[in-house]
Amino acid sequence: MSAESVHAWLQHHAPDLEFIEVEASTATVAEAAEALGVEPAQIAKSLAVRAGDHVFLLVTSGTARLDNVKSKAEFGARPRMLGPDETREVTGHPVGGVCPFDLPEGLPVYLDVSLKTLGIVYPAGGSLNTSVRAPVERLFQLVGDKWVDICNLRDPSER
């Protein structure tokens, strides 16, 4: 899968969402926020996670961190982010371009409640320089299997 396949998927399923391609890298939260001119919290990180035998894609605010205690309460296991090869195998997207669009069938997508206070978020678009502008509720309608509360917001002064 690629930016082109994500763009085609969006044109079919969500033509109302804006697909954005920039010259600069959007592979990290900081790079994406700078390239798009938005706050880091608005970058919707998509993380391939395993909790016990359960593998899922978690979409969370760019300033949020996985919380082991919350994840264990939700899934009965501590969360582990997948490595780059397994992430690509599970999602079809490269690390830095992982997004909740154009995913293999059966991969659950959970949105963390850290997104709920944000009006517009910017998940990746399938490559290291693409993003999608999406209202949070529209994103959930389009790809969300359920809301979860398994992250904590990071203090903006932390680096």
Accessible surface in RSA format (square Angstrom, percent):
REM  Atomic radii and reference values for relative SASA: ProtOr
REM  Chains: A
REM  Algorithm: Lee & Richards
REM  Probe-radius: 1.40
REM  Slices: 20
REM RES _ NUM      All-atoms   Total-Side   Main-Chain    Non-polar    All polar
REM                ABS   REL    ABS   REL    ABS   REL    ABS   REL    ABS   REL
RES MET A   1    90.14  46.7  46.05  30.5  44.09 105.0  52.80  44.9  37.34  49.5
RES SER A   2    42.00  35.5  40.21  53.7   1.79   4.1  31.98  68.1  10.01  14.0
RES ALA A   3    12.93  11.9  11.75  18.1   1.18   2.7  12.03  16.9   0.90   2.4
RES GLU A   4   131.16  75.3 122.46  92.6   8.70  20.7  70.76 136.9  60.40  49.3
RES SER A   5    37.16  31.4  28.93  38.6   8.23  19.0  34.40  73.3   2.76   3.9
RES VAL A   6     0.00   0.0   0.00   0.0   0.00   0.0   0.00   0.0   0.00   0.0
RES HIS A   7    66.10  36.1  66.10  45.9   0.00   0.0  28.87  29.7  37.24  43.3
RES ALA A   8    56.46  51.9  49.72  76.7   6.74  15.3  51.35  72.3   5.12  13.6
RES TRP A   9    55.17  22.1  48.72  23.6   6.45  15.1  39.75  21.2  15.42  25.0
RES LEU A  10     3.45   1.9   3.41   2.4   0.04   0.1   3.45   2.4   0.00   0.0
RES GLN A  11   110.69  61.9  96.60  70.6  14.09  33.6  33.06  70.4  77.63  58.9
RES HIS A  12   143.65  78.5 115.69  80.4  27.96  71.5  73.58  75.8  70.07  81.5
RES HIS A  13    83.74  45.8  64.47  44.8  19.26  49.3  37.41  38.6  46.32  53.9
RES ALA A  14     0.12   0.1   0.00   0.0   0.12   0.3   0.00   0.0   0.12   0.3
RES PRO A  15   105.27  76.7  75.63  68.9  29.65 107.8  80.09  66.1  25.19 156.5
RES ASP A  16    94.67  66.3  54.45  54.2  40.22  95.1  51.17 120.4  43.50  43.4
RES LEU A  17    13.92   7.8   2.03   1.5  11.89  29.9   2.95   2.1  10.97  29.5
RES GLU A  18    95.46  54.8  87.04  65.9   8.42  20.0  39.28  76.0  56.17  45.9
RES PHE A  19    45.61  22.8  20.57  12.7  25.03  65.1  20.57  12.5  25.03  71.6
RES ILE A  20    31.11  17.7  27.94  20.8   3.17   7.6  30.87  22.2   0.23   0.6
RES GLU A  21   121.64  69.8  91.79  69.4  29.85  71.1  23.10  44.7  98.54  80.5
RES VAL A  22    31.15  20.5  24.07  21.8   7.08  17.1  31.05  27.0   0.10   0.3
RES GLU A  23   181.89 104.4 149.65 113.2  32.24  76.8  67.75 131.0 114.14  93.2
RES ALA A  24    54.07  49.7  42.58  65.7  11.50  26.2  53.15  74.8   0.92   2.4
RES SER A  25    46.47  39.3  34.62  46.2  11.85  27.3  33.79  71.9  12.68  17.8
RES THR A  26     8.25   5.9   0.89   0.9   7.36  17.5   0.89   1.2   7.36  11.1
RES ALA A  27    35.88  33.0  17.88  27.6  18.01  41.0  17.94  25.3  17.94  47.5
RES THR A  28    72.13  51.3  64.38  65.3   7.76  18.5  69.54  93.4   2.59   3.9
RES VAL A  29    32.29  21.3  27.94  25.3   4.36  10.5  27.95  24.3   4.35  11.8
RES ALA A  30    67.09  61.7  56.66  87.4  10.43  23.7  61.18  86.2   5.91  15.6
RES GLU A  31    74.49  42.8  67.47  51.0   7.02  16.7  30.96  59.9  43.53  35.5
RES ALA A  32     2.90   2.7   2.90   4.5   0.00   0.0   2.90   4.1   0.00   0.0
RES ALA A  33     7.05   6.5   5.78   8.9   1.27   2.9   5.95   8.4   1.10   2.9
RES GLU A  34   151.18  86.8 127.61  96.5  23.56  56.1  49.66  96.1 101.51  82.9
RES ALA A  35    34.03  31.3   1.12   1.7  32.91  74.9  10.86  15.3  23.17  61.4
RES LEU A  36    32.33  18.0   5.58   4.0  26.75  67.2  10.51   7.4  21.82  58.7
RES GLY A  37    68.70  84.7   0.00   N/A  68.70  84.7  37.04 101.7  31.65  70.9
RES VAL A  38    30.52  20.1  13.29  12.0  17.23  41.5  21.03  18.3   9.49  25.7
RES GLU A  39   117.97  67.7 117.49  88.9   0.49   1.2  43.42  84.0  74.55  60.9
RES PRO A  40    54.08  39.4  54.08  49.3   0.00   0.0  54.08  44.6   0.00   0.0
RES ALA A  41    26.65  24.5  26.20  40.4   0.45   1.0  26.20  36.9   0.45   1.2
RES GLN A  42    41.77  23.4  41.77  30.5   0.00   0.0   7.91  16.8  33.87  25.7
RES ILE A  43    11.58   6.6  11.58   8.6   0.00   0.0  11.58   8.3   0.00   0.0
RES ALA A  44     2.62   2.4   0.00   0.0   2.62   6.0   0.00   0.0   2.62   6.9
RES LYS A  45    40.45  19.7  34.09  20.9   6.36  15.1  25.99  23.4  14.46  15.4
RES SER A  46    14.70  12.4   0.00   0.0  14.70  33.9   0.00   0.0  14.70  20.6
RES LEU A  47    27.18  15.1  25.36  18.1   1.81   4.6  27.18  19.1   0.00   0.0
RES ALA A  48     5.58   5.1   0.64   1.0   4.94  11.2   0.67   0.9   4.92  13.0
RES VAL A  49     0.00   0.0   0.00   0.0   0.00   0.0   0.00   0.0   0.00   0.0
RES ARG A  50    77.48  32.5  77.22  39.4   0.26   0.6  28.57  39.0  48.91  29.6
RES ALA A  51     2.14   2.0   0.00   0.0   2.14   4.9   0.00   0.0   2.14   5.7
RES GLY A  52    41.47  51.1   0.00   N/A  41.47  51.1  31.29  85.9  10.18  22.8
RES ASP A  53   150.23 105.2 119.96 119.4  30.27  71.6  39.76  93.6 110.46 110.2
RES HIS A  54    64.50  35.2  59.64  41.5   4.85  12.4  42.33  43.6  22.17  25.8
RES VAL A  55    33.02  21.7  24.54  22.2   8.49  20.4  24.54  21.3   8.49  23.0
RES PHE A  56     0.34   0.2   0.00   0.0   0.34   0.9   0.00   0.0   0.34   1.0
RES LEU A  57     0.15   0.1   0.03   0.0   0.12   0.3   0.15   0.1   0.00   0.0
RES LEU A  58     0.00   0.0   0.00   0.0   0.00   0.0   0.00   0.0   0.00   0.0
RES VAL A  59     0.00   0.0   0.00   0.0   0.00   0.0   0.00   0.0   0.00   0.0
RES THR A  60     0.54   0.4   0.54   0.5   0.00   0.0   0.54   0.7   0.00   0.0
RES SER A  61     0.94   0.8   0.94   1.3   0.00   0.0   0.32   0.7   0.62   0.9
RES GLY A  62     3.13   3.9   0.00   N/A   3.13   3.9   0.00   0.0   3.13   7.0
RES THR A  63    30.97  22.0  30.42  30.8   0.55   1.3  25.35  34.1   5.62   8.5
RES ALA A  64     0.20   0.2   0.00   0.0   0.20   0.5   0.00   0.0   0.20   0.5
RES ARG A  65   115.38  48.4 112.04  57.1   3.34   7.9  46.16  63.1  69.22  41.9
RES LEU A  66    43.79  24.4  18.31  13.1  25.48  64.1  18.31  12.9  25.48  68.6
RES ASP A  67    26.82  18.8  22.96  22.9   3.85   9.1   4.37  10.3  22.45  22.4
RES ASN A  68    63.60  43.9  57.61  55.7   5.98  14.4  17.89  43.1  45.70  44.2
RES VAL A  69   121.30  79.8 116.21 105.2   5.09  12.3 119.61 103.9   1.69   4.6
RES LYS A  70    66.72  32.5  61.99  38.0   4.72  11.2  47.32  42.6  19.39  20.7
RES SER A  71     0.00   0.0   0.00   0.0   0.00   0.0   0.00   0.0   0.00   0.0
RES LYS A  72   126.21  61.6 121.96  74.8   4.25  10.1  65.53  59.0  60.67  64.6
RES ALA A  73    92.59  85.1  49.19  75.9  43.41  98.7  62.04  87.4  30.55  80.9
RES GLU A  74    72.99  41.9  44.06  33.3  28.93  68.9   8.23  15.9  64.76  52.9
RES PHE A  75    40.12  20.1  10.84   6.7  29.28  76.2  18.28  11.1  21.84  62.5
RES GLY A  76    58.36  72.0   0.00   N/A  58.36  72.0  30.24  83.0  28.12  63.0
RES ALA A  77    19.29  17.7  16.03  24.7   3.25   7.4  19.29  27.2   0.00   0.0
RES ARG A  78   122.60  51.5 114.17  58.2   8.43  20.1  31.77  43.4  90.83  55.0
RES PRO A  79     9.22   6.7   1.17   1.1   8.06  29.3   1.17   1.0   8.06  50.1
RES ARG A  80   134.69  56.6 131.37  67.0   3.32   7.9  55.24  75.5  79.45  48.2
RES MET A  81   115.09  59.6  87.68  58.0  27.41  65.3  66.33  56.4  48.76  64.6
RES LEU A  82    17.72   9.9   4.01   2.9  13.71  34.5   6.07   4.3  11.66  31.4
RES GLY A  83    36.92  45.5   0.00   N/A  36.92  45.5  28.83  79.1   8.10  18.1
RES PRO A  84    96.13  70.1  92.70  84.5   3.43  12.5  92.75  76.6   3.38  21.0
RES ASP A  85   126.06  88.3 117.80 117.3   8.25  19.5  39.33  92.6  86.72  86.5
RES GLU A  86    61.51  35.3  57.90  43.8   3.61   8.6  22.97  44.4  38.54  31.5
RES THR A  87     5.77   4.1   5.77   5.8   0.00   0.0   3.16   4.2   2.61   3.9
RES ARG A  88   118.14  49.6 115.15  58.7   2.99   7.1  44.41  60.7  73.73  44.7
RES GLU A  89   143.60  82.4 112.76  85.3  30.84  73.4  45.04  87.1  98.56  80.5
RES VAL A  90    32.03  21.1  22.92  20.7   9.11  22.0  28.62  24.9   3.40   9.2
RES THR A  91     0.00   0.0   0.00   0.0   0.00   0.0   0.00   0.0   0.00   0.0
RES GLY A  92    13.35  16.5   0.00   N/A  13.35  16.5  12.68  34.8   0.67   1.5
RES HIS A  93     0.00   0.0   0.00   0.0   0.00   0.0   0.00   0.0   0.00   0.0
RES PRO A  94    30.74  22.4  28.63  26.1   2.11   7.7  30.74  25.4   0.00   0.0
RES VAL A  95    84.20  55.4  68.74  62.2  15.46  37.2  68.90  59.9  15.30  41.5
RES GLY A  96    16.73  20.6   0.00   N/A  16.73  20.6   9.30  25.5   7.43  16.6
RES GLY A  97     0.00   0.0   0.00   N/A   0.00   0.0   0.00   0.0   0.00   0.0
RES VAL A  98    11.54   7.6   6.48   5.9   5.06  12.2   6.48   5.6   5.06  13.7
RES CYS A  99     0.00   0.0   0.00   0.0   0.00   0.0   0.00   0.0   0.00   0.0
RES PRO A 100     3.03   2.2   0.00   0.0   3.03  11.0   0.00   0.0   3.03  18.8
RES PHE A 101     0.08   0.0   0.00   0.0   0.08   0.2   0.08   0.0   0.00   0.0
RES ASP A 102    26.32  18.4  24.28  24.2   2.05   4.8   1.07   2.5  25.26  25.2
RES LEU A 103    36.04  20.1  10.59   7.6  25.44  64.0  10.59   7.4  25.44  68.5
RES PRO A 104    47.93  34.9  37.18  33.9  10.75  39.1  45.13  37.3   2.80  17.4
RES GLU A 105   179.31 102.9 140.99 106.7  38.32  91.2  64.17 124.1 115.14  94.0
RES GLY A 106    71.46  88.1   0.00   N/A  71.46  88.1  40.81 112.0  30.65  68.6
RES LEU A 107    25.45  14.2  10.46   7.5  14.99  37.7  13.38   9.4  12.07  32.5
RES PRO A 108    29.27  21.3  25.45  23.2   3.82  13.9  29.27  24.2   0.00   0.0
RES VAL A 109     5.46   3.6   5.46   4.9   0.00   0.0   5.46   4.7   0.00   0.0
RES TYR A 110    16.90   7.9  16.90   9.6   0.00   0.0   3.00   2.3  13.91  17.1
RES LEU A 111     0.00   0.0   0.00   0.0   0.00   0.0   0.00   0.0   0.00   0.0
RES ASP A 112     0.74   0.5   0.74   0.7   0.00   0.0   0.00   0.0   0.74   0.7
RES VAL A 113    54.33  35.8  47.84  43.3   6.49  15.6  47.84  41.6   6.49  17.6
RES SER A 114    12.64  10.7   2.82   3.8   9.82  22.6  10.39  22.1   2.25   3.2
RES LEU A 115     0.00   0.0   0.00   0.0   0.00   0.0   0.00   0.0   0.00   0.0
RES LYS A 116   107.40  52.4  80.84  49.6  26.56  63.2  37.65  33.9  69.74  74.3
RES THR A 117   125.70  89.4  89.43  90.7  36.27  86.4  84.34 113.3  41.36  62.5
RES LEU A 118    35.15  19.6  29.02  20.8   6.14  15.4  31.90  22.4   3.25   8.8
RES GLY A 119    56.94  70.2   0.00   N/A  56.94  70.2  40.48 111.1  16.46  36.9
RES ILE A 120    39.28  22.4  37.55  28.0   1.73   4.2  37.55  27.0   1.73   4.7
RES VAL A 121     0.00   0.0   0.00   0.0   0.00   0.0   0.00   0.0   0.00   0.0
RES TYR A 122    21.97  10.3  20.30  11.5   1.68   4.4   3.65   2.7  18.32  22.6
RES PRO A 123     0.00   0.0   0.00   0.0   0.00   0.0   0.00   0.0   0.00   0.0
RES ALA A 124    15.05  13.8   9.91  15.3   5.14  11.7  12.42  17.5   2.63   7.0
RES GLY A 125     0.00   0.0   0.00   N/A   0.00   0.0   0.00   0.0   0.00   0.0
RES GLY A 126     2.03   2.5   0.00   N/A   2.03   2.5   0.00   0.0   2.03   4.6
RES SER A 127    24.62  20.8  23.37  31.2   1.25   2.9  24.25  51.6   0.37   0.5
RES LEU A 128    86.17  48.0  84.12  60.2   2.04   5.1  84.12  59.1   2.04   5.5
RES ASN A 129    43.39  29.9  43.39  41.9   0.00   0.0   9.69  23.3  33.69  32.6
RES THR A 130     0.53   0.4   0.38   0.4   0.15   0.4   0.53   0.7   0.00   0.0
RES SER A 131     2.55   2.2   2.26   3.0   0.28   0.7   0.29   0.6   2.26   3.2
RES VAL A 132     0.00   0.0   0.00   0.0   0.00   0.0   0.00   0.0   0.00   0.0
RES ARG A 133    95.43  40.1  92.96  47.4   2.47   5.9  10.83  14.8  84.59  51.3
RES ALA A 134     0.00   0.0   0.00   0.0   0.00   0.0   0.00   0.0   0.00   0.0
RES PRO A 135    53.99  39.3  53.99  49.2   0.00   0.0  53.99  44.6   0.00   0.0
RES VAL A 136     5.91   3.9   5.16   4.7   0.75   1.8   5.16   4.5   0.75   2.0
RES GLU A 137   101.75  58.4 100.12  75.7   1.63   3.9  60.68 117.4  41.07  33.5
RES ARG A 138    62.09  26.1  59.81  30.5   2.29   5.4  23.62  32.3  38.47  23.3
RES LEU A 139     0.00   0.0   0.00   0.0   0.00   0.0   0.00   0.0   0.00   0.0
RES PHE A 140    46.21  23.1  45.30  28.1   0.92   2.4  45.30  27.5   0.92   2.6
RES GLN A 141   133.53  74.7  96.32  70.4  37.21  88.6  36.58  77.9  96.95  73.5
RES LEU A 142    37.91  21.1  12.97   9.3  24.94  62.7  15.33  10.8  22.57  60.7
RES VAL A 143    21.08  13.9   5.58   5.1  15.50  37.3  14.25  12.4   6.83  18.5
RES GLY A 144    20.96  25.8   0.00   N/A  20.96  25.8   0.03   0.1  20.93  46.9
RES ASP A 145    88.93  62.3  59.10  58.8  29.83  70.5  15.57  36.6  73.36  73.2
RES LYS A 146    80.62  39.3  78.24  48.0   2.37   5.7  48.10  43.3  32.51  34.6
RES TRP A 147    54.46  21.9  34.18  16.5  20.28  47.6  27.88  14.9  26.58  43.1
RES VAL A 148     4.05   2.7   0.00   0.0   4.05   9.8   4.05   3.5   0.00   0.0
RES ASP A 149    71.07  49.8  61.42  61.1   9.66  22.8  21.92  51.6  49.16  49.0
RES ILE A 150     0.00   0.0   0.00   0.0   0.00   0.0   0.00   0.0   0.00   0.0
RES CYS A 151     6.28   4.7   0.09   0.1   6.19  14.5   0.05   0.1   6.23   6.7
RES ASN A 152    64.75  44.7  60.50  58.5   4.25  10.2  26.82  64.6  37.93  36.7
RES LEU A 153   112.05  62.4  82.75  59.2  29.29  73.6  82.80  58.2  29.24  78.7
RES ARG A 154    69.68  29.3  56.99  29.1  12.68  30.2  11.73  16.0  57.95  35.1
RES ASP A 155    74.77  52.4  65.57  65.3   9.21  21.8  22.88  53.9  51.89  51.7
RES PRO A 156   120.28  87.7  97.90  89.2  22.38  81.4 105.42  87.0  14.86  92.4
RES SER A 157    95.23  80.5  61.31  81.8  33.92  78.1  56.12 119.5  39.11  54.8
RES GLU A 158    78.08  44.8  64.35  48.7  13.73  32.7  35.20  68.1  42.89  35.0
RES ARG A 159   247.04 103.7 184.46  94.0  62.57 149.0  94.90 129.7 152.13  92.2
END  Absolute sums over single chains surface
CHAIN  1 A     7857.6       6041.3       1816.3       4147.8       3709.8
END  Absolute sums over all chains
TOTAL          7857.6       6041.3       1816.3       4147.8       3709.8
